[in-house]
Amino acid sequence: MSIEFWITTLVVVATPGTGALYTIAAGLARGARASILAALACTIGIIPHLIAAITGLAALLHTSAVAFNVVKYLGVAYLIYLAVLTWRDRSSLVADADATPRSPWRVIGTGVLINLLNPKLTIFFFAFLPQFVHPGQPDTLPMMLLLSGIFMAVTFAVFALYGLFASGFRAQVIRRPRVVTWMRRSFAAAYVLLAARLAIPEKI
């Protein structure tokens, strides 16, 4: 397995995006456990893109502007939805262990949707993974599964570290209303920026 694969994987995963942002937000708002769940959910959200790449759906999304745009703008709409929810959230952050936490299934569901509606992951699996396998060889499918598994493992590890790091600062901001408000507005703005970045076609 080449060093190029590891370097590219680390760069793609570590670059802040929707998944990393959601995991950090979960760590700040609800602590370490929520951040781990968020990281796990974002990792699970990669699986449909992997299946799409293996079955050939990725090729369709890559060649069909209509199919790609449908997925892309679903992702844009969901990011804007998250931004509105985050901006309008007026609930207080609590460190009390007896406080009612957000449903784990809701945390997981949101994280899965974030990566599920990210068409760039489909393009990544379609365009990147084939460079490290040999078409027509008996081990092509096992190799793609192995590389994809490594990508998912790195995603979970990096996102979990992001979330745990963020949760370490939770106690410092949790009782400061102005900091909490600024934090939520910053995340809302970041969601909007990510949505705009996804919506605007990139020049090649």
C-alpha positions as CSV (number, residue, x, y, z in Angstrom):
1,M,0.0,0.0,0.0
2,S,1.6,3.2,-1.2
3,I,2.5,6.2,1.0
4,E,0.5,8.4,-1.5
5,F,-2.7,6.7,-0.4
6,W,-2.1,7.4,3.3
7,I,-1.1,11.0,2.7
8,T,-4.1,11.7,0.5
9,T,-6.5,10.0,2.9
10,L,-5.2,12.0,5.8
11,V,-5.4,15.3,3.9
12,V,-9.0,14.5,2.7
13,V,-10.2,13.4,6.2
14,A,-8.3,16.1,8.3
15,T,-9.5,19.0,6.1
16,P,-12.4,20.6,8.0
17,G,-15.7,19.8,6.3
18,T,-19.3,19.1,7.2
19,G,-18.5,15.9,9.1
20,A,-15.7,17.4,11.1
21,L,-17.7,20.5,11.8
22,Y,-20.7,18.4,13.1
23,T,-18.4,16.3,15.3
24,I,-16.8,19.4,16.8
25,A,-20.2,20.9,17.4
26,A,-21.4,17.8,19.1
27,G,-18.3,17.7,21.4
28,L,-18.8,21.3,22.4
29,A,-22.5,21.1,22.9
30,R,-23.0,17.7,24.5
31,G,-19.6,16.3,25.5
32,A,-17.3,13.4,24.6
33,R,-20.0,10.7,24.2
34,A,-21.9,12.7,21.7
35,S,-18.8,13.5,19.8
36,I,-17.9,9.8,19.5
37,L,-21.4,9.1,18.3
38,A,-21.2,11.9,15.8
39,A,-17.8,10.6,14.5
40,L,-19.3,7.1,14.2
41,A,-22.3,8.4,12.4
42,C,-20.3,10.4,9.9
43,T,-18.2,7.2,9.2
44,I,-21.3,5.1,8.7
45,G,-22.4,7.8,6.2
46,I,-19.5,6.8,4.0
47,I,-20.8,3.3,3.4
48,P,-23.5,4.3,0.7
49,H,-20.8,6.1,-1.3
50,L,-18.6,3.0,-1.1
51,I,-21.4,0.8,-2.3
52,A,-22.2,3.3,-5.1
53,A,-18.6,3.3,-6.2
54,I,-18.4,-0.5,-6.3
55,T,-21.7,-1.0,-8.1
56,G,-21.1,1.6,-10.7
57,L,-23.5,4.3,-9.4
58,A,-20.5,6.6,-8.9
59,A,-19.9,6.4,-12.6
60,L,-23.4,7.6,-13.2
61,L,-23.1,10.5,-10.8
62,H,-19.8,11.4,-12.4
63,T,-21.1,11.4,-16.0
64,S,-24.7,12.6,-15.4
65,A,-25.0,16.3,-14.5
66,V,-28.6,15.8,-13.5
67,A,-27.9,12.9,-11.1
68,F,-25.0,14.7,-9.6
69,N,-26.8,18.0,-9.1
70,V,-29.8,16.2,-7.4
71,V,-27.4,14.8,-4.8
72,K,-25.5,18.0,-4.5
73,Y,-28.4,20.3,-3.9
74,L,-30.0,17.8,-1.4
75,G,-26.8,18.3,0.5
76,V,-26.9,22.0,0.2
77,A,-30.5,22.1,1.4
78,Y,-29.7,19.9,4.4
79,L,-26.7,22.1,5.4
80,I,-28.9,25.2,5.2
81,Y,-31.5,23.4,7.4
82,L,-28.8,22.7,10.0
83,A,-27.7,26.3,9.9
84,V,-31.2,27.5,10.6
85,L,-31.7,25.1,13.4
86,T,-28.3,26.0,15.0
87,W,-28.9,29.8,14.6
88,R,-32.4,29.6,16.2
89,D,-31.4,27.2,19.0
90,R,-31.8,29.1,22.3
91,S,-31.5,26.2,24.7
92,S,-28.8,26.4,27.4
93,L,-25.8,24.1,27.4
94,V,-25.7,22.0,30.6
95,A,-22.9,20.0,32.2
96,D,-25.2,18.3,34.7
97,A,-24.9,14.6,34.3
98,D,-28.6,14.2,35.2
99,A,-29.7,16.5,32.4
100,T,-31.6,14.9,29.5
101,P,-29.2,14.4,26.6
102,R,-30.1,14.6,23.0
103,S,-31.3,11.2,21.7
104,P,-28.3,9.1,20.5
105,W,-30.3,8.0,17.5
106,R,-30.9,11.7,16.5
107,V,-27.1,12.4,16.8
108,I,-26.4,9.4,14.7
109,G,-29.1,10.1,12.2
110,T,-27.9,13.7,11.6
111,G,-24.3,12.6,11.2
112,V,-25.2,9.8,8.7
113,L,-27.2,12.3,6.6
114,I,-24.4,14.8,6.6
115,N,-22.0,12.4,4.8
116,L,-24.8,10.6,2.9
117,L,-25.7,13.9,1.2
118,N,-22.0,14.8,0.4
119,P,-21.5,13.9,-3.4
120,K,-17.8,14.7,-3.1
121,L,-17.4,11.4,-1.2
122,T,-18.8,9.5,-4.1
123,I,-16.5,11.3,-6.5
124,F,-13.6,10.5,-4.1
125,F,-14.3,6.8,-4.2
126,F,-14.9,6.8,-7.9
127,A,-11.8,8.9,-8.9
128,F,-9.3,8.1,-6.2
129,L,-9.5,4.4,-5.2
130,P,-9.1,3.0,-8.7
131,Q,-5.7,4.5,-8.9
132,F,-4.5,2.1,-6.2
133,V,-6.0,-1.1,-7.7
134,H,-5.3,-3.1,-10.8
135,P,-8.5,-3.4,-13.0
136,G,-9.2,-6.9,-14.2
137,Q,-7.2,-8.6,-11.5
138,P,-8.8,-11.1,-9.1
139,D,-8.0,-9.0,-6.1
140,T,-9.6,-5.7,-7.4
141,L,-12.7,-5.9,-5.3
142,P,-10.9,-7.0,-2.1
143,M,-8.4,-4.3,-2.5
144,M,-11.1,-1.6,-3.0
145,L,-12.8,-2.9,0.2
146,L,-9.5,-2.8,2.1
147,L,-8.7,0.7,1.0
148,S,-12.2,1.9,1.8
149,G,-12.1,0.3,5.2
150,I,-8.8,2.1,5.9
151,F,-10.4,5.4,4.8
152,M,-13.4,4.9,7.1
153,A,-11.1,3.9,10.0
154,V,-9.0,7.1,9.6
155,T,-12.2,9.1,9.3
156,F,-13.5,7.8,12.6
157,A,-10.2,8.3,14.4
158,V,-9.6,11.9,13.1
159,F,-13.2,13.0,13.7
160,A,-13.3,11.4,17.2
161,L,-10.1,13.3,18.1
162,Y,-11.7,16.5,16.8
163,G,-14.7,15.9,19.0
164,L,-12.9,14.9,22.1
165,F,-10.6,17.9,21.8
166,A,-13.6,20.1,21.5
167,S,-15.4,18.5,24.4
168,G,-12.3,19.3,26.6
169,F,-13.2,23.0,26.2
170,R,-16.9,22.4,27.0
171,A,-16.7,23.3,30.7
172,Q,-15.0,26.6,29.9
173,V,-17.7,27.8,27.6
174,I,-20.8,26.0,28.9
175,R,-21.7,28.6,31.5
176,R,-21.0,31.7,29.4
177,P,-24.1,32.7,27.5
178,R,-22.3,35.1,25.2
179,V,-19.7,32.5,24.3
180,V,-22.5,29.9,23.7
181,T,-24.4,32.3,21.4
182,W,-21.2,33.2,19.5
183,M,-20.3,29.5,19.1
184,R,-23.8,28.6,17.7
185,R,-23.8,31.5,15.3
186,S,-20.3,30.6,14.2
187,F,-21.3,27.0,13.5
188,A,-24.5,28.3,11.7
189,A,-22.4,30.6,9.5
190,A,-19.9,27.7,8.8
191,Y,-22.8,25.5,7.7
192,V,-23.9,28.2,5.3
193,L,-20.4,28.7,3.9
194,L,-20.0,25.0,3.4
195,A,-23.4,24.9,1.6
196,A,-22.3,27.8,-0.7
197,R,-19.0,26.0,-1.4
198,L,-20.9,22.9,-2.4
199,A,-23.4,24.8,-4.5
200,I,-20.9,26.8,-6.5
201,P,-19.3,24.8,-9.3
202,E,-15.6,24.4,-9.0
203,K,-13.3,25.5,-11.9
204,I,-11.1,22.8,-13.1
